[in-house]
Amino acid sequence: MNESNPMGQLYICATPIGNLEDITLRVLRVLREVDLIAAEDTRHTLKLLNHYDIKTPMTSYHEHNEAAKCDQLADKMLGGASIALVSDSGMPGISDPGRLLVLRCHQLQIPVQMCPGASAGISALVLSGFCARRYAFEGFLPREKKKRKAALANLVSERRTIVLYEAPHRLKLALQELYEHLGDREIAVVREITKKFEEVRRGGLAQMIEYYGENPSKGEFVLIVEGAAPVAKDWPEDIMFHVEHYVEMGMSEMEAIKRAARDRGVGKSEVYREYKQTENTT
C-alpha cells in the first residue's frame, strides 16, 4: 500500500460501535487498500466489509491467539505487507486485542498509523453529562474475586469521573458492588450507544440497582460514575474552589452549592452568598 516504504506498515482502524455509518472515509479507504485485515472476530468484521463491499482478505487476531499471531503478522509487515488492525467495535487496544501487535511494531521499527474513529468510553462519557475534563478509564473490572475487590477498593478515593464497561449479564452485580464500595454515588448507565435502543439513565447507584432489579439489562453497557467527594481534611478553605470542584464533576451550580454546604455542615444560603460574593470580585 505504501510504495515509498518497502517494509510495510500497520494501520490501527477504529470501527463502528453500533451504527455502521459511524466509520470514517479514511478507514474505508485503508480497509480496501491494505493487503490483510487482522480482525478480532472475522465473522463480525465480515458484516462491516460486506456492507461496504470490501473484499480484502482477513485473518483472526483475538485474545486467545494474540501472543502467537503477533510475530506472524510482524513478519508479513517486515516483508512489505500492509495490515489493518480492527476489533469487533471501537478502537483496537482499548479493552480489546491490539496492544501487543502495536508494541511489537514499535520494537521492530515497523511504521504504525492511527485511523481514529468511534470509542464507546469517550462517547458515553460525553453523552452522560458528567465532567469529562478529568476522568479515569477502568474498562472491564477483573472477574477474579480478589483482583476485582482490589480494583473496587482503589476506586473509593478516585476523584476523577470513572468510566467502566460491563456486560449485560454482570450489570446487576457490578452496580451492587459499586454501591457497597463507593456508596450511593451518582451514575449514568449508558446502553447501546449509536444503536436503535440507545439510552442514558442517570441517578444514584441505589436507584439503578432498584431499576435493573425490575427491568432486563439488555445490550452493551458503559457506566459513568461520579468521582469521590473531597474528605473533610481536603475541603478547600475557599468556598469558591469547593463549589467549583463539584461543578467540574458535572453538577449544576446550585447542585454544587448544596453539596458544598452539606460537606461543611452549613446552610446552602450561606455558601451561596459567599460564593456569589467571591465570584463578583474575580
C-alpha distance (Angstrom), angle and dihedral (degrees) to the residues before:
residue distance angle dihedral
M1 . . .
N2 3.80 . .
E3 3.80 106.4 .
S4 3.82 92.6 -176.3
N5 3.79 91.6 58.8
P6 3.84 113.6 55.6
M7 3.79 90.5 -174.3
G8 3.81 95.3 70.8
Q9 3.79 123.2 -138.0
L10 3.79 148.7 -131.4
Y11 3.81 124.4 -107.7
I12 3.82 117.1 -160.2
C13 3.80 103.3 -149.3
A14 3.80 125.4 -167.2
T15 3.81 113.7 -147.1
P16 3.83 131.7 -164.8
I17 3.81 118.9 -70.7
G18 3.80 91.1 -150.5
N19 3.76 118.5 -33.6
L20 3.82 108.6 68.9
E21 3.80 90.7 -145.5
D22 3.82 89.6 69.1
I23 3.79 95.2 88.9
T24 3.77 128.1 105.0
L25 3.77 125.4 -116.7
R26 3.79 87.9 -123.6
V27 3.80 93.4 56.3
L28 3.80 90.7 49.5
R29 3.79 90.4 51.3
V30 3.80 92.7 47.9
L31 3.80 92.8 48.3
R32 3.80 89.1 53.4
E33 3.80 96.1 46.0
V34 3.82 105.2 41.6
D35 3.79 121.7 93.8
L36 3.80 94.7 -127.4
I37 3.81 141.0 10.3
A38 3.82 117.3 -142.7
A39 3.82 103.4 -152.6
E40 3.80 131.6 -174.1
D41 3.82 90.0 -139.4
T42 3.79 114.8 9.2
R43 3.82 91.7 -160.7
H44 3.79 91.2 56.3
T45 3.80 94.5 44.9
L46 3.81 90.8 47.2
K47 3.82 88.8 67.9
L48 3.81 89.4 57.9
L49 3.81 93.3 45.2
N50 3.81 92.4 48.3
H51 3.80 90.7 49.4
Y52 3.81 90.0 57.8
D53 3.82 95.8 33.4
I54 3.80 94.0 -116.4
K55 3.81 115.2 161.2
T56 3.82 101.5 -174.3
P57 3.84 113.1 136.5
M58 3.81 118.7 -109.9
T59 3.77 138.2 -150.3
S60 3.80 127.1 -165.3
Y61 3.79 118.5 -106.5
H62 3.82 113.2 172.4
E63 3.80 141.3 143.5
H64 3.82 93.0 -83.5
N65 3.81 97.1 53.1
E66 3.81 100.1 24.8
A67 3.80 97.0 107.1
A68 3.81 94.6 46.4
K69 3.81 95.7 41.0
C70 3.79 94.5 48.4
D71 3.82 96.3 79.2
Q72 3.81 92.6 41.9
L73 3.79 91.4 56.7
A74 3.79 91.9 42.5
D75 3.82 90.1 53.7
K76 3.80 90.1 53.2
M77 3.79 90.8 52.5
L78 3.80 92.0 46.5
G79 3.80 85.3 55.1
G80 3.80 91.9 54.4
A81 3.82 104.1 -89.9
S82 3.80 121.7 139.1
I83 3.82 115.0 -141.1
A84 3.79 131.9 -168.0
L85 3.80 115.9 -150.4
V86 3.82 116.5 -150.3
S87 3.79 135.4 168.2
D88 3.80 126.2 -154.0
S89 3.80 89.2 -89.2
G90 3.76 139.5 -10.9
M91 3.78 125.5 3.2
P92 3.84 119.8 -10.6
G93 3.79 113.1 -123.1
I94 3.82 95.5 32.9
S95 3.82 103.7 103.6
D96 3.82 84.8 -34.0
P97 3.83 134.4 85.0
G98 3.79 117.1 -80.9
R99 3.78 110.2 86.1
L100 3.80 95.9 92.6
L101 3.80 93.4 51.1
V102 3.81 92.5 48.1
L103 3.80 90.3 48.4
R104 3.82 91.6 48.6
C105 3.79 90.5 51.9
H106 3.79 91.4 52.3
Q107 3.80 90.5 48.9
L108 3.81 90.8 52.4
Q109 3.82 92.6 40.5
I110 3.80 91.4 -118.1
P111 3.82 108.2 157.9
V112 3.81 115.3 -106.9
Q113 3.79 123.4 -162.5
M114 3.80 127.6 -168.8
C115 3.81 120.0 -136.6
P116 3.83 100.8 -173.6
G117 3.76 129.1 -155.0
A118 3.79 142.6 124.3
S119 3.81 122.6 9.9
A120 3.81 120.9 178.7
G121 3.80 96.2 -148.6
I122 3.81 96.5 52.9
S123 3.81 92.3 41.0
A124 3.80 92.4 51.9
L125 3.80 93.0 45.1
V126 3.81 92.3 55.5
L127 3.81 91.9 41.5
S128 3.82 92.0 51.6
G129 3.79 96.2 63.4
F130 3.82 92.3 -130.7
C131 3.79 120.4 132.4
A132 3.79 108.7 -76.1
R133 3.80 97.7 -177.6
R134 3.81 92.1 92.1
Y135 3.79 123.0 15.4
A136 3.80 141.3 156.4
F137 3.79 116.2 -133.3
E138 3.81 110.1 -151.8
G139 3.81 101.3 165.4
F140 3.81 113.2 -165.5
L141 3.80 117.0 -1.6
P142 3.83 112.8 -120.8
R143 3.80 114.5 -91.0
E144 3.81 96.0 -145.9
K145 3.82 106.6 93.0
K146 3.80 98.6 -130.9
K147 3.82 94.4 47.7
R148 3.80 91.4 42.7
K149 3.80 92.0 52.7
A150 3.82 90.6 49.0
A151 3.81 91.6 49.3
L152 3.80 91.7 50.8
A153 3.82 91.1 47.3
N154 3.80 89.6 54.2
L155 3.80 90.2 55.1
V156 3.80 94.0 57.6
S157 3.81 93.8 83.8
E158 3.82 97.0 30.9
R159 3.80 105.7 127.4
R160 3.80 96.3 -171.4
T161 3.82 124.4 83.1
I162 3.82 108.1 -85.8
V163 3.82 123.2 -133.7
L164 3.82 118.1 -161.2
Y165 3.80 134.9 173.0
E166 3.80 120.5 -143.9
A167 3.79 137.9 179.5
P168 3.82 117.3 -127.8
H169 3.81 95.3 -115.5
R170 3.83 91.2 54.7
L171 3.81 98.2 40.8
K172 3.81 97.4 98.1
L173 3.80 92.0 49.1
A174 3.81 91.8 48.1
L175 3.81 92.6 50.5
Q176 3.81 91.4 48.5
E177 3.80 93.0 48.6
L178 3.80 92.3 47.1
Y179 3.81 89.4 51.5
E180 3.82 92.0 49.3
H181 3.80 92.9 50.3
L182 3.81 103.6 32.4
G183 3.79 103.6 27.3
D184 3.78 123.8 -133.3
R185 3.81 97.1 -26.5
E186 3.79 123.1 167.5
I187 3.80 111.9 -97.8
A188 3.78 138.8 179.2
V189 3.79 115.0 -147.5
V190 3.80 105.1 -156.8
R191 3.80 116.0 -166.4
E192 3.80 135.0 -171.3
I193 3.81 97.3 -6.7
T194 3.85 113.0 -149.5
K195 3.82 91.4 1.9
K196 3.80 130.4 110.5
F197 3.82 94.5 -92.0
E198 3.81 98.1 41.9
E199 3.80 108.9 159.9
V200 3.79 139.4 175.3
R201 3.79 115.9 -161.6
R202 3.82 115.9 -175.8
G203 3.79 130.2 -171.7
G204 3.78 143.3 91.0
L205 3.79 121.2 -39.0
A206 3.81 90.4 -112.9
Q207 3.80 89.7 54.6
M208 3.83 91.6 50.0
I209 3.81 91.5 48.6
E210 3.81 89.5 53.4
Y211 3.81 93.1 46.1
Y212 3.80 96.6 49.4
G213 3.79 90.3 42.6
E214 3.79 86.6 65.2
N215 3.81 101.0 31.4
P216 3.81 131.5 54.0
S217 3.79 118.9 -102.5
K218 3.79 104.2 -136.1
G219 3.79 128.2 168.4
E220 3.79 134.1 15.2
F221 3.80 118.0 -40.9
V222 3.78 137.6 -152.7
L223 3.81 116.5 -169.7
I224 3.80 118.9 -152.6
V225 3.81 110.7 -166.6
E226 3.79 126.4 -172.6
G227 3.78 116.0 -114.0
A228 3.78 123.5 -108.6
A229 3.78 118.3 -78.3
P230 3.80 117.1 -118.8
V231 3.81 112.4 -88.6
A232 3.79 115.6 -123.9
K233 3.81 95.2 -93.2
D234 3.82 89.7 52.0
W235 3.79 97.4 51.2
P236 3.79 110.5 122.1
E237 3.78 111.9 -113.7
D238 3.80 87.6 -137.5
I239 3.81 110.0 75.1
M240 3.80 91.1 -149.9
F241 3.82 91.3 62.6
H242 3.81 90.5 45.0
V243 3.81 92.3 54.2
E244 3.80 93.3 42.5
H245 3.81 90.3 54.0
Y246 3.80 88.5 65.3
V247 3.79 93.4 41.0
E248 3.81 88.4 56.6
M249 3.81 88.4 52.2
G250 3.81 88.6 61.2
M251 3.81 103.0 -93.6
S252 3.77 122.9 135.3
E253 3.80 116.1 -109.9
M254 3.83 92.8 -102.1
E255 3.82 92.5 47.1
A256 3.81 89.0 50.9
I257 3.80 91.8 49.7
K258 3.82 91.4 50.7
R259 3.82 91.7 49.3
A260 3.81 93.1 47.8
A261 3.80 90.2 49.0
R262 3.81 90.6 51.3
D263 3.81 90.7 49.1
R264 3.80 91.7 52.5
G265 3.78 96.3 40.3
V266 3.80 93.7 -123.2
G267 3.78 135.2 115.9
K268 3.77 118.3 -80.4
S269 3.82 90.1 -127.5
E270 3.81 89.2 61.8
V271 3.81 91.8 51.5
Y272 3.80 91.1 44.0
R273 3.78 93.1 51.7
E274 3.81 95.0 47.9
Y275 3.80 92.7 42.3
K276 3.80 92.4 52.5
Q277 3.80 92.4 45.7
T278 3.80 90.8 53.0
E279 3.80 91.4 44.1
N280 3.81 91.7 53.1
T281 3.80 92.6 52.0
T282 3.82 95.9 51.7
